[in-house]
Amino acid sequence: MNGLPLHPAIVHLPLGLAIVAPLLALGIAIAIRRGALPPRSWLIVVGLQAALFAGGLAALRTGEEEEGRVEDRVVESALEHHETLGKRFVWSAGGTLALGAAVLVLRSHPATATLMAATTLATMVTAGAGLQVGHTGGEIVHSPAGMGATASGDDAGGRERDDD
């Protein structure tokens, strides 16, 4: 692909949404439980999670498309580790979306409160996965070794980085 790389621009949307999602899910779940919001308000949580999942898929795709751009400057193991974490993040977001959607499908079933709690917990897991993948991406881009850092902290020459 010619032109500007899309991956760095796209990844920030799902990562930002992943950080906001637990707070929003928790707040809306509590408000629904207390009767301050109608149950259909859960659509906000599901919509946010759908955007997060779609953004994660787009980030994976653009990352794979642009891998050739950086593979001569980044140790392959670092890229593979980052991609593995990215896939884990997307799978987590998809599972969280499914849990959240189940709340809407079951509506007034007694299990909806439990599903809301499970969804809220899953948003926290997804946020953690997002922080991990974002951290490894940041290490690749901003490493002192000039994008030659591996996932283990070695530079391209196999020497451990000295961050002191």
N, C-alpha and C positions, 0 to 999 in steps of 0.2 A: 504494500500500500504506500502510495506517495503522499506527501504533505505532512501535516502535523500529526503526531501520535494522539490517538483518541483515548487510550487506556488511562493515562494519568488524569485526564479530565473526567472520565466516567466513574472511576473507582470511588471518588469522594462522595457521590450521592448515596450509594447503598451503605457505605461506612457511617456516614452521618445519620442516616435513618436508623441504622442498627443501634446507635447510641441513644436516640430519642425514643425508640419503640418501647423499651421497658417502662419508662416513666409514664408514657401515654397509656400503655396497656394497664398498668397498675391503677392509675387515676381513673380511667374509664370503668374498669372492673369494680372498683370501690363505689364509684358514683352510681352505677347500675344496681349494685347490691343494696345500696341505701335508698334507692328509689329516686335519686336526684336526676338521673338521666334515664331515658327509655332504653329498653334492651337493643333496639335497632342502632343505638349509638356505637355498638360494637363494630359496626361497618367501618368506622374510622380506623380501628385497629387493623382490621382485615385489609382495608385499602392501603394503609401504610405498609403492611407486611407484603402485599402484592407488589407494590412499587419497589420495595427493598429486594425482593426475590428477582424481579425483572431486571433491576439495576445490577444485581450480582451476576446474573446470566450474561448481561451485556459486557460487564467487566471481564468475565472469564473469556468471552469470545474475542474481545479486543486485545486482551493480554496474549492469547494464543496467536492472533494475527501479527502482533508486533514483536513477538519473541525474537525473530530474526534480526531485528534492529539492535538488540543489546547482547545477543549471545556471544559476540566476539569480545565484549568487555566485562561480562559477568560469568562467574563460574557456574557451570551447568547445574551443579547440585543446589545452588542458591535459588536458581530459577525454578527447579523442580520442587523444592521445598515450598516456595511461595505459591506455586500452582496448586500443590496438594492442599495447602491451607485455604486457598481460594475456593477450591471444590468443597472442602468441609464447610466453609462459610455458606456457600450456596445451598448445600444439602440441608444445613441447619435452618436456613431461612425458609426453604420449601416445606420442611416438616412443621415449622412454626405456623406457616400460612395454612397448612392443612388443619392443624389444631384449632386455629382461630376460626376457620370456615366451619368447622364442626359445631361451634357454638351457634352460628347462624342457622345451620341446618336443623339442629335439635330444638332450637328456640326455648320453649318453656319446660323442657325436660329437666328433671332434678339434677342431671349430671352437668348442666351448663355452668354452674358455679365452679365445679371442679375443673371443667375444661378451660374456663377463663383463667383460673389460677395456674393451670398447666401451661397455657399459652403465655402468660406473663413470665413464668419461669423460663420457658423456651426462648423468649425474647432476650432474656439475660444471657443465656448460653450463646445465642446468636451474636449478641454484642461482644462477648468474650472472643468468639471466633473471628469477628471482624477486627477487633483490636490486634489479634495475633497476625492476621494476614496483612493488615495495614502496617504493622511494625516491621515485618520482613520486607515489605515493599519499600518502606522508608529506608531500611538498612541498605537495600540494593542501590537505591538512588543516591543516598547521602553518605555512603561509607567513605571513610578517610582514604581507603585504598583505591579510590577512583572507580567505583562500581565493580570492584573485583573481589568483594567480600563474599565469603561462603556463608552458609547457614550456621556453621559452627564457629564463626568468628575468625577464620583463617583468611588471609588475603590470597590473591591469585597465585602467589608463589609458595603457598603452603605454610607461611609464617603466621603465627597468631598476632592479631592486632593488639597494640598497646594503647588503650583508651585513656591512660592517665595523663 
